[in-house]
């Protein structure tokens, strides 16, 4: 069988090494579920929201430190608007400033982010992957204050969690076998008829046997795409449509293929991309892949390298793909390959610093302001990819190491989330 890192089992092993024992050991609880739902038979409780922006790390030059801020208690099942006490901390434009994590979130693995509005951003993650007590958690930083959006039990095998939406009154969260929607009045379980429509056999030998939701991306409140680790799901016109591309003969026939999906990029309702990897029986060099839906049919997959294609972001005619740890050091590739003329020199560690780079997350404000995170931080200005020399040390890993530094942002700032978790904010310069 293939040796591709294409499933959450290997992904879990990788992130445990990256985040350390704390991330995959005993669960950490905040004691709160800011949601109007029950999960796995456990009644959620409501807790006072907390916030603290504290602590700083040395960066060159040393970054400012955001002052502590505490949210007052609230009994609302949904998120309440930020009170006057919440004020966006003053920070110099173009400088990374560490923002202290919310108390109680130690060990949370942040795997997705969504900018709701200026100075208002959501982070989704899992609290204890690999352990009993694992939870899907979403926290929110808004104008200097942290709040707990939700924290619900999910399967220990779940590593990834996802958050997305179209605005404050249309938010989505996914992780494990849980899919939640917030219409502005609170979080609630969403229609789960998808369970009877996805295929769980055959199953990539490296993936969890049960439903495992990896990504959620919304076009509108009634047009939502979700990646289950081996199925692509689409909510439209009040019903689920699901797609599975595994060969029925897998893993018993040579060359049979099983898929693993991670990211989703949506150009329009008639242009949707999914990325991930395949495992092909008998092939130890199974590739990372992207696949395109043209509104009617799925087109043939395109290979992106020998690693898991973990993230995508568009810049004009080019769909950039974070391809993980590649043997030649090239970790960010364009789809289609000829879309950049001339092609910007890729960041190859052997040619720049002697370091083999692994970029696994992408986020952009527009086509000429795209960020990549992994075992370093890089930026695309519309013409060239380059390393960010001011990125904090916490966002950098060793040579050939897949450090999960998440990049994200909102209109007023770019954000990094590193193992710990630790958060760094870089305000955008005024036009």
VENKANOR-V177412 format. One record per residue. N is the residue number from 1. RES is the residue in one small letter. SS is DSSP state (hx for helix, st for strand, lp for the rest). PSI is psi as a letter, one per 20 degrees, with the letter a starting at -180 (999 if undefined). Layout:
((N | RES | SS | PSI) (N | RES | SS | PSI))
This chain:
((1 | x | lp | r) (2 | x | lp | q) (3 | x | lp | j) (4 | x | lp | p) (5 | x | lp | n) (6 | x | lp | j) (7 | x | lp | r) (8 | x | hx | i) (9 | x | hx | g) (10 | x | hx | h) (11 | x | hx | g) (12 | x | hx | g) (13 | x | hx | h) (14 | x | hx | g) (15 | x | hx | h) (16 | x | hx | h) (17 | x | hx | h) (18 | x | hx | g) (19 | x | hx | i) (20 | x | lp | r) (21 | x | hx | h) (22 | x | hx | h) (23 | x | hx | h) (24 | x | hx | j) (25 | x | lp | c) (26 | x | lp | q) (27 | x | lp | q) (28 | x | lp | p) (29 | x | lp | q) (30 | x | lp | i) (31 | x | lp | j) (32 | x | lp | q) (33 | x | lp | o) (34 | x | lp | n) (35 | x | lp | q) (36 | x | lp | m) (37 | x | lp | r) (38 | x | st | q) (39 | x | st | p) (40 | x | lp | k) (41 | x | lp | i) (42 | x | st | p) (43 | x | st | p) (44 | x | lp | q) (45 | x | lp | q) (46 | x | lp | p) (47 | x | lp | q) (48 | x | lp | p) (49 | x | lp | q) (50 | x | lp | q) (51 | x | lp | q) (52 | x | lp | p) (53 | x | lp | o) (54 | x | lp | q) (55 | x | lp | q) (56 | x | lp | q) (57 | x | lp | q) (58 | x | lp | p) (59 | x | lp | q) (60 | x | lp | o) (61 | x | lp | r) (62 | x | lp | p) (63 | x | lp | q) (64 | x | lp | r) (65 | x | st | p) (66 | x | lp | p) (67 | x | lp | q) (68 | x | lp | q) (69 | x | lp | p) (70 | x | lp | p) (71 | x | lp | p) (72 | x | lp | q) (73 | x | lp | q) (74 | x | lp | q) (75 | x | lp | j) (76 | x | lp | p) (77 | x | lp | i) (78 | x | lp | r) (79 | x | lp | p) (80 | x | lp | q) (81 | x | lp | q) (82 | x | lp | p) (83 | x | lp | r) (84 | x | lp | h) (85 | x | lp | i) (86 | x | lp | o) (87 | x | lp | p) (88 | x | lp | p) (89 | x | lp | q) (90 | x | lp | p) (91 | x | lp | q) (92 | x | lp | p) (93 | x | lp | q) (94 | x | lp | j) (95 | x | lp | p) (96 | x | st | p) (97 | x | st | p) (98 | x | st | p) (99 | x | st | o) (100 | x | lp | p) (101 | x | lp | q) (102 | x | lp | p) (103 | x | lp | p) (104 | x | lp | i) (105 | x | lp | j) (106 | x | lp | p) (107 | x | lp | i) (108 | x | lp | p) (109 | x | st | o) (110 | x | st | p) (111 | x | st | i) (112 | x | st | r) (113 | x | st | q) (114 | x | st | p) (115 | x | st | o) (116 | x | st | g) (117 | x | st | a) (118 | x | lp | p) (119 | x | lp | k) (120 | x | st | o) (121 | x | st | q) (122 | x | st | q) (123 | x | st | p) (124 | x | st | q) (125 | x | st | a) (126 | x | st | q) (127 | x | lp | h) (128 | x | lp | m) (129 | x | lp | p) (130 | x | lp | i) (131 | x | lp | q) (132 | x | lp | q) (133 | x | lp | j) (134 | x | lp | p) (135 | x | st | q) (136 | x | st | p) (137 | x | st | p) (138 | x | st | p) (139 | x | st | q) (140 | x | st | p) (141 | x | st | p) (142 | x | st | o) (143 | x | lp | l) (144 | x | lp | i) (145 | x | st | q) (146 | x | st | q) (147 | x | st | q) (148 | x | st | o) (149 | x | st | g) (150 | x | st | q) (151 | x | st | o) (152 | x | st | q) (153 | x | st | p) (154 | x | lp | r) (155 | x | lp | q) (156 | x | lp | h) (157 | x | lp | i) (158 | x | lp | p) (159 | x | lp | g) (160 | x | lp | q) (161 | x | st | q) (162 | x | st | q) (163 | x | st | q) (164 | x | st | a) (165 | x | st | a) (166 | x | st | i) (167 | x | st | r) (168 | x | lp | h) (169 | x | lp | j) (170 | x | st | n) (171 | x | st | q) (172 | x | st | q) (173 | x | st | q) (174 | x | st | q) (175 | x | st | q) (176 | x | st | c) (177 | x | lp | k) (178 | x | st | p) (179 | x | st | p) (180 | x | st | q) (181 | x | st | q) (182 | x | st | o) (183 | x | lp | j) (184 | x | lp | i) (185 | x | lp | i) (186 | x | lp | r) (187 | x | st | q) (188 | x | st | q) (189 | x | st | q) (190 | x | lp | r) (191 | x | lp | p) (192 | x | lp | k) (193 | x | hx | i) (194 | x | hx | h) (195 | x | hx | h) (196 | x | hx | i) (197 | x | lp | h) (198 | x | lp | r) (199 | x | lp | p) (200 | x | lp | j) (201 | x | lp | p) (202 | x | lp | r) (203 | x | lp | p) (204 | x | lp | p) (205 | x | lp | h) (206 | x | lp | i) (207 | x | lp | q) (208 | x | lp | q) (209 | x | lp | h) (210 | x | lp | r) (211 | x | lp | p) (212 | x | lp | o) (213 | x | st | p) (214 | x | st | g) (215 | x | st | q) (216 | x | st | p) (217 | x | st | p) (218 | x | st | p) (219 | x | st | g) (220 | x | st | r) (221 | x | lp | h) (222 | x | lp | k) (223 | x | st | n) (224 | x | st | p) (225 | x | st | q) (226 | x | st | p) (227 | x | st | o) (228 | x | st | q) (229 | x | lp | h) (230 | x | lp | j) (231 | x | st | q) (232 | x | st | p) (233 | x | st | p) (234 | x | st | p) (235 | x | st | o) (236 | x | st | p) (237 | x | lp | k) (238 | x | lp | j) (239 | x | st | q) (240 | x | st | p) (241 | x | st | p) (242 | x | st | q) (243 | x | st | p) (244 | x | lp | p) (245 | x | lp | j) (246 | x | lp | q) (247 | x | lp | p) (248 | x | lp | h) (249 | x | lp | i) (250 | x | lp | p) (251 | x | lp | k) (252 | x | lp | i) (253 | x | lp | p) (254 | x | lp | q) (255 | x | lp | i) (256 | x | lp | q) (257 | x | st | q) (258 | x | st | q) (259 | x | st | q) (260 | x | st | p) (261 | x | st | q) (262 | x | st | f) (263 | x | st | r) (264 | x | st | p) (265 | x | st | p) (266 | x | st | o) (267 | x | st | g) (268 | x | st | r) (269 | x | lp | h) (270 | x | lp | j) (271 | x | st | n) (272 | x | st | p) (273 | x | st | q) (274 | x | st | q) (275 | x | st | r) (276 | x | st | c) (277 | x | st | r) (278 | x | st | q) (279 | x | st | o) (280 | x | st | p) (281 | x | lp | p) (282 | x | lp | i) (283 | x | lp | o) (284 | x | lp | j) (285 | x | lp | k) (286 | x | lp | p) (287 | x | lp | r) (288 | x | st | q) (289 | x | st | q) (290 | x | st | q) (291 | x | st | q) (292 | x | st | p) (293 | x | st | p) (294 | x | lp | j) (295 | x | lp | i) (296 | x | lp | g) (297 | x | lp | r) (298 | x | st | p) (299 | x | lp | r) (300 | x | lp | q) (301 | x | lp | q) (302 | x | st | p) (303 | x | st | q) (304 | x | st | i) (305 | x | st | b) (306 | x | lp | j) (307 | x | lp | r) (308 | x | lp | p) (309 | x | lp | o) (310 | x | lp | h) (311 | x | st | q) (312 | x | st | q) (313 | x | st | p) (314 | x | st | q) (315 | x | st | n) (316 | x | lp | c) (317 | x | lp | i) (318 | x | st | p) (319 | x | st | o) (320 | x | st | p) (321 | x | st | p) (322 | x | st | o) (323 | x | lp | j) (324 | x | st | b) (325 | x | st | o) (326 | x | lp | q) (327 | x | lp | h) (328 | x | lp | j) (329 | x | lp | i) (330 | x | lp | o) (331 | x | lp | i) (332 | x | st | o) (333 | x | st | q) (334 | x | st | q) (335 | x | st | p) (336 | x | lp | r) (337 | x | lp | h) (338 | x | lp | j) (339 | x | lp | i) (340 | x | lp | o) (341 | x | lp | o) (342 | x | lp | q) (343 | x | lp | p) (344 | x | lp | p) (345 | x | lp | p) (346 | x | lp | q) (347 | x | lp | o) (348 | x | lp | o) (349 | x | hx | h) (350 | x | hx | h) (351 | x | hx | i) (352 | x | hx | g) (353 | x | lp | j) (354 | x | lp | j) (355 | x | lp | p) (356 | x | lp | o) (357 | x | lp | q) (358 | x | st | o) (359 | x | st | p) (360 | x | st | i) (361 | x | st | q) (362 | x | st | q) (363 | x | st | q) (364 | x | st | q) (365 | x | st | h) (366 | x | st | a) (367 | x | lp | i) (368 | x | lp | k) (369 | x | st | m) (370 | x | st | p) (371 | x | st | q) (372 | x | st | p) (373 | x | st | q) (374 | x | st | d) (375 | x | lp | j) (376 | x | lp | a) (377 | x | st | p) (378 | x | st | r) (379 | x | st | q) (380 | x | st | p) (381 | x | lp | j) (382 | x | lp | i) (383 | x | lp | h) (384 | x | lp | p) (385 | x | st | p) (386 | x | st | q) (387 | x | st | q) (388 | x | lp | o) (389 | x | lp | i) (390 | x | lp | j) (391 | x | lp | q) (392 | x | lp | q) (393 | x | hx | h) (394 | x | hx | i) (395 | x | hx | j) (396 | x | lp | p) (397 | x | lp | a) (398 | x | lp | r) (399 | x | lp | p) (400 | x | lp | k) (401 | x | lp | p) (402 | x | lp | n) (403 | x | lp | p) (404 | x | lp | n) (405 | x | lp | o) (406 | x | st | p) (407 | x | st | q) (408 | x | st | a) (409 | x | st | a) (410 | x | st | r) (411 | x | lp | h) (412 | x | lp | i) (413 | x | st | q) (414 | x | st | q) (415 | x | st | q) (416 | x | st | p) (417 | x | st | p) (418 | x | st | r) (419 | x | lp | q) (420 | x | lp | f) (421 | x | lp | q) (422 | x | st | q) (423 | x | st | p) (424 | x | st | p) (425 | x | st | p) (426 | x | st | n) (427 | x | st | q) (428 | x | lp | q) (429 | x | lp | q) (430 | x | lp | q) (431 | x | lp | 999))
